[in-house]
C-alpha cells in the first residue's frame, strides 16, 4: 500500500499504540495482523470498568479503532485526552459523538463505501429468493415433498419488466441499481435529494415511489426522518403483488405493520436482513413461506473482513506516518 | 377442429390444459391406468403430442401413433423427443425458446447468490431461533468472482449479461468460439473449470453433452469452486457430484435439475453449501403462460396450415 511508503520502521516495543473499542466484528480474525503493526489496548479484556481502565492506560493514546455499535460518547472521549483519530469499522456514524470530536479536532474515518458491493448483492439475492421461492423450494425438496406432492406451487414471479423502487440512492442504492439493470428492471428511486448524475426516475416522496413500484429496496440510513418511514400506508401503496427488501436498518420499516400486511396478503413477500429488535425476529415472520430472513449478514463476507483490515490498518498507518487518511469524514 | 386428438403426456400447466380443451380433444395420458390400450384405442385420432422437460415423445410412442403430425414441447430442451425419428417420419417439432430465457438466467444468478452467501442456510438459522445464540459465519462474496459458462446460447448469454452487473469476469466453453464477445473462450470444459470460481451448465442436452461435468471437471473446479446446474440433470455425473460435495472436494452447488427427477440424492440434504430446487427454471406465472400460448399457437398454426411459430424440426 502507498501508505507504507513514508512509514518509519518501528521496533516491536516502539510500535504505535492504539485502543480498540467493541471490538469490531471483523477485528478478531485480524488481531495478529493488527498486533504486528500496533501495540493494541483491549479494554474488553480488563476487569476494570472502562473509565478507570482509560484513566490508567489511555492517557497517551492518539488513535482509536471503534466498532459500529460501540457508543463513543463525550464522556469516554474526555478520558482520551491525547486522541486525534477515530477509525470506525462501520459506515454509519450514529454511535460517535461527532460534535465532541469536531470540538476537540479529532478526525474520524469510516468504512465509507467499502461494503457497498457486499450489501447490494445480498439485496439482489434476497429479492431473487423471494420472487423465485428459492429458500421455499429448497425446503420443499429437503422435506421430501417433490417426491410426495409433485411439482412445487405456487409459481414464482418474473423479475424482468418489473418496476424497482430504491429507497436511498447512496453508494449501496447505486450498486443495487447497477446489478438490477441487466435483469430488465426499470429503476426509480426516492432520496433526500435528486441525483443529477443518474438516469433513473426520481420520485419526490416515498408514497409515490411505492405506488409506482412493484418492488421496494431499502438502502437508506436510519435517522429521525426515516424511522418507520415504511408504514402501513406505504405498504398498501406497494400493493398485494408488491415485494419489499430491507438491507438497511430494521427500524426504517414499522415491523408490526409489515407483519400485518404479510399476514393479510396486502403485500406479496419480503426479504429482510435487518429487524427492529435483533436478534429477535417475530414468530409470525418465521412461519411464512413468502418471506426470506437473514441474520444481518449483508457485510459478513471474508472479502469484507479483508477489506476492513486493509482500510482500518491503512488509515492508522497513514495517521502515524503523517500521511493523508484514506477515508476521512469531512466536517459538515 | 374438435376431432383432433392431442395427447398430453404428463401434467404441466392447468391453463394450457384449458386452452387445449377449448380447441382440441385433449387426452390426458397420465390419467390412464392402462396406457398401452389407451394408445391403441385412440391411435387413429391422435395427431399431436404435447410434452415437457419430464416426458416427451420417444421412438416407442411415435411408432404407436401412426397419425402423429406434430410434437409441441412445453420446454426449450428437446432431449425427451426422438428428433431423428420425427425427421424420418416428417413429424414437426416445436419448443418454447426465448420466452423463458430471462427466468432461467435469473434463477442461475439467484442460485449463485444463494450458495455463495448461504441465503437458504441463513433463512433456516433465523427460523430455528439460532440467531439468539450468535452471529452467522462469514460467507464468500459473489461480486467479482469468475463465472464460467458451459454453452453460450440464449440462456448462457443472458447469464453472462447479469453476472457482468456484479463485475464478474466471464469465461465460457462452447463447441466453437463465438465471435463478437469479450468473454474468454476455453477449448475444454476442464480448462474452463480450472479457471473459474463458479461453473454453470447452460447448454442443450445431447448424447455429446451427457455427463459433460464429470469427475475430472469437478476436481478442476475444486474445493472452493461452485457448480450451478440449470440445464438437465444428465449433464452432470450425479454420483460423482454427490461424493465430491460430501467429501468437500467441491465447494458448493446450486441444482435445479437432477438425473432422475423428482428423486434428489438425500446425502445432499444436510449440506448447507448446497441449494436444491424442484426444476423451477421457468416456473413463473408470466413465463408459464407465455410458454402455454406458444404451444397452443404452434398447434393452431399447424392445423391451419400456417407457418409454425417456433419450429425445431
Interface residues (C-beta under 8 A of the other chain):
Chain A: X25 X117 X118 X120 X121 X122 X124 X125 X126 X128 X129 X131 X132 X133 X134 X135 X137 X138 X139 X140 X141 X142 X146 X147 X150 X151 X152 X155 X156 X157 X158 X159 X160 X178 X179 X180 X181 X182 X183 X184 X278 X279 X280 X281 X286 X287 X292 X293 X294 X295 X296 X297 X300 X301 X302 X303 X304 X305
Chain B: X11 X102 X103 X106 X107 X109 X110 X111 X113 X114 X117 X118 X119 X120 X122 X123 X124 X125 X126 X127 X129 X130 X131 X132 X135 X136 X137 X138 X139 X140 X141 X142 X143 X144 X161 X162 X164 X165 X166 X167 X261 X262 X263 X264 X269 X275 X276 X277 X278 X279 X280 X283 X284 X285 X286 X287 X288
